[in-house]
Amino acid sequence: MLRGVVGRIKWQYYECAAIEGYTVSRNKRGVWSLTATVVMSDAFKMAQAPLTFVATHAKGEWRWPILTMTHNRDTYQLTATLGPPENRNR
């Protein structure tokens, strides 16, 4: 399980959403999931594909492709199923 404060959702090089507070986990079957609080989003960009969840850390960032996603605009909560993390040297 990975917990963090700052993250974002990107569509290509565009920022779709800003995240403050997230949890990324992987279940026993190897399925990755994300729960997060959205503080800013662009509805048009969030409807595009492919989207990527980006979590920053001290030496760079981790990236996961978003496979499915639900975003409750009333509670600001987002849940998503993620693909395996991208292999990046950052």
NORPEPE-V539894 format. One record per residue. N is the residue number from 0. PHI is phi in whole degrees, 0 to 359 (999 if undefined). OMEGA is omega in degrees with one decimal (NA if undefined). BURIAL is 1 if it has 9 or more other C-alpha atoms within 8 Angstrom, else 0. Layout:
n	phi	omega	burial
N	PHI	OMEGA	BURIAL
N	PHI	OMEGA	BURIAL
//
This chain:
n	phi	omega	burial
0	999	179.2	0
1	235	177.1	0
2	242	179.0	0
3	205	-177.4	1
4	256	-173.1	0
5	251	175.8	1
6	208	177.3	1
7	206	174.0	1
8	247	-176.8	1
9	237	169.9	1
10	238	-170.3	1
11	54	178.9	0
12	258	178.8	0
13	275	173.3	0
14	273	-178.4	1
15	263	-176.4	1
16	206	172.6	1
17	255	-176.1	1
18	245	170.6	1
19	231	-178.8	1
20	100	179.7	1
21	213	172.5	1
22	225	173.4	1
23	248	179.6	1
24	222	179.1	1
25	228	-178.0	1
26	275	-176.1	0
27	296	178.4	0
28	274	178.1	0
29	89	-179.4	0
30	272	178.7	1
31	272	177.5	1
32	220	-178.4	1
33	229	165.7	1
34	235	-173.7	1
35	204	173.3	1
36	251	-178.7	1
37	268	179.0	1
38	252	177.1	1
39	204	176.8	0
40	208	175.9	1
41	246	-173.8	0
42	301	179.5	0
43	297	-177.9	0
44	293	178.9	1
45	293	179.9	1
46	272	-177.7	0
47	272	177.6	0
48	215	-4.6	0
49	277	176.7	0
50	255	-179.3	1
51	226	171.6	1
52	269	-178.0	1
53	239	177.1	1
54	244	-179.4	1
55	274	174.5	1
56	217	-171.7	0
57	302	-176.4	0
58	253	179.7	0
59	150	-176.7	0
60	205	169.9	1
61	253	-177.9	1
62	225	175.2	1
63	230	171.8	1
64	289	177.9	1
65	268	-179.5	1
66	270	175.8	0
67	221	-176.0	0
68	205	168.5	1
69	232	-178.4	0
70	228	177.8	0
71	271	-176.6	0
72	288	177.9	0
73	283	-177.7	0
74	256	-179.6	0
75	68	-178.4	1
76	269	178.7	1
77	233	171.9	1
78	233	-177.9	1
79	210	168.6	1
80	261	-175.6	1
81	249	169.8	1
82	279	177.8	1
83	299	179.9	0
84	298	178.2	0
85	287	178.9	0
86	275	-179.1	0
87	229	176.8	0
88	268	177.1	0
89	227	NA	0
//
